[in-house]
Amino acid sequence: MSKTLLLFGASGGTGREILAQALDRGWKVRGAERDFPDGFCDHSDFEPRAVDLLDDDLGDVVEGVDAVISAIGLGRDPRTLLDPPPLYTEGTRNICIAMRGAGVRRLLAISAAFADPNVTIPAWFEASIAPLSRIFSQMANMEMLLGREPDIDWTAVRPGWLLDRPHTGEFKTAMNDLPEGTLRTRRADLAHFMLDCVEHDLHVRAKPFVAAPEEEDLEAPAALVEELLPA
């Protein structure tokens, strides 16, 4: 009998990778979004649920699932950068409340390597991501919130700067900093790692970093600064 995964942020860049790989691994996936794009996914093992993470009661959407992954994300438009909605903090709190009510324990949440103020990154890159400081601060607060959840088997995954490139499965992990010589994380490899964590109970109540070395042109200042421009 296949298990059911609840995926918040299923239509986002990383969420789509998690969805595709979870279906390939034989999971049933319940996707939770405020709105889904037309014709988003017609797989027989995918169930879309329209839900507002901040305003709706999540009890019904969590009921009956075996694990939850939060792949929620915020935009980089100026208004959001100045005053990001509390998606990571209040949204994650709401997920945890619903999980406790439904008796679901396993939660994977995407944070960021840059939520750690002591992460080792080049000075030029640290300056470039300064406009995102409020979002990374909110992620750090989310991690602290999870640390105070005694009934949730959580993992806060800390990827590097995300990259849309094919899956390799050759990522590195570390517990105290980005793996040496890394700055970026492929979304497809992040999805792979998170599903491994769910299936094998890896890194429970921990904040693992995950990244991989990339070609020089993908880590050069010109490429990264261009990607850091508001989406």
N, C-alpha and C positions, 0 to 999 in steps of 0.2 A: 504494500500500500504506500503510495507516494505521500510525502509530507508537503505541507503548505507553508510557503514563505510570504510574509507580508512585506511589501516593498514600498516605502514612502519615497517619492521622487522618481518614480519609474520612468518618466518620460525625459528626464535630464540626461546629460552626457554620460555620466557614470551609471545612472539608473538603467539606461538602455543596455549597457554592457552587462550589468548584473542580471537583468531580466533575461537576455538572450542566453547567457551561460547557465543560469539556473534552470531554464526550460530544457536546455541540452543535457543537463545532469539529471533530469527526471523530476524536478520539483514542480508542484503546482504553485503558481504565483498569483497572489492577490495584490494588485497595484492600487495605491492610494494617491490620488492627486485632486487638487481643486478642479482642474479641467484637463481633459485628455485631448490631444490633437485628433482630428477626424481620421478614422481608419488606423489608429495607432498600432494595435496588435490584435490579430484575429486567431491567435493560437488557441487551441481547445483547452489548454491548461492555464490560460490567463484569464483572470477575473478582474475587471476594472471596477473601482469604487470611487465615486466622487465625494471628496471630504475636504473640509477646511481644517488644517492642522491646528490652527490657533483658536477657532471659534466653535467647532463641532464636538459633540460627544463621540469619542473614538471607540467606545466599548464594543459596538456592533462590528466594526471593521477588524478589530483585534481578535474577536471571539473565534476560537477554533483553529488558530494558526499554531505552527510549531516554533517559529522564530520570526524575528522582525529585523529588517535592515532599514536604516534611515540613510538615504542618499539625497537628502534635501539640499538645496543650495540657494544662494542669494545672487542677484545680479550685481553688476559693477557700474551701474549708472550713477551719476553724481548724487541723486537724492538718496539712493539706497546706501551709498558709502557714507554719507553724512549722518543718516539716521536709519540704520538697518532694523527691520522689524525683528521681533524676538523669536525668530523661527528656530534657532538652535537651542535657546534656553527654554522659553515657554512651550515651544513645540515639542521638544524632547521631554519636558516634564509631563505634558499631556499624554505622550506615548507611554511613559512609565506608569502613570496612573491607570491607563486603560489596560496595560499588561498585567499589573497587579490584580485588577478586578477580574481579568479573564484567566488568571493563573498561568500566564505565559512568562517565561523567565529569560530567554536568550534574546539579546539585543546587540546588534552591530551598528555603530554610528560613524559616519565619516566626519572626521575633524580635519586637521591640517598640521603638517610639521611646523608651520609658522605660528601655530597657537602657543608653542613653547618659546618663551622669550630668550631662552638660551640655545636655541638651535644654531648649528654652525652653517652659515651661508655667507656668500661673498658680500662685502660692504655695499657694492653697487646694487646688488639685488635687494638687500635690506632697505635701501633708500627707495627703490622702485616700488616695493610693495607697501610702503608707508600709508598710501591712501586707503588700504584695506585693513588698517589697524583695528577699526571698530568691529569688523567682521571676525578677525582672528581673536580679538578679546572676547567676543561672544562665544566663539568655539571653546576658548579656555574655560569660560564660565560653565559651558555645557559639560565639559570634562569634570569639573568640580561637582556639578550637580549629580552626575552619574556616580561619582565616588561616594556620595551619601545615600545611594540606593541599595539597601541591604538585601532586597528581594529580587534584584535584577542581575543576571549574569551578563554584564555588559563588556563590550570591547570598543574603545574609541580608537579608530584607525587613523594614523597620521601620515598621509601621503605627502610627497613633495609637490612641486608645481605640476599640475595635471597636463597630460599630453595625449592628443588624439592620434595614436598610431596603433598598428596591429598588435595583437596579443603575442607575447613571447613566453611567459611563464618563467622568465629568468630574473625576476626581481630579487632584491635583498631586503632583509628585515633587521631591525635593531631596536633596542629598548630605550636608550638614553639620548639618541641623536639620529639624524639622518645617517644611513650607512655611508662609510667613507667613500668619497669620490662621486657622490650622487647629489642631484638637485631635483630631478624630475621623476614622475610616476605615470606610466601609461594607464589610462582609464581601464583598459581591458585587463591589465595585470592586477590593478587594484580590485576589480571585480573577482578575479580568480582567487586572490588572497582572502577576500572577505567571505566568499563561499566556502573556502577551505576551513576558515575559522568557525563558520556555522556548523559544518558537517563533522568536524573533528574536535570541537570544543577547544580550540586553540586560543591562547591569550585572553582567558577569562579574567575580567576585572583588571585589565592592563591597557596600555596606550602604545602599541607598537608602531614604529616608523616603517614605512615600506617605500622603496624607490629603486632605481636602477641607473647605471651609467648610460648616457646617451651620446650620440655623435656630437662632435664639437659644435656644428652649426645649429643644433637644437638647444644648446645650452649657452650660446653666445649672447652677449648683452643685446645686440640688435634684434634677435629673434624673440627673446623674452620680453623686452620692453614693448615691442609691438603687440604681443599677446596681453600685456598688462593694461593696454588701453581699454576704456570702458566698452563693454560688450553691448 
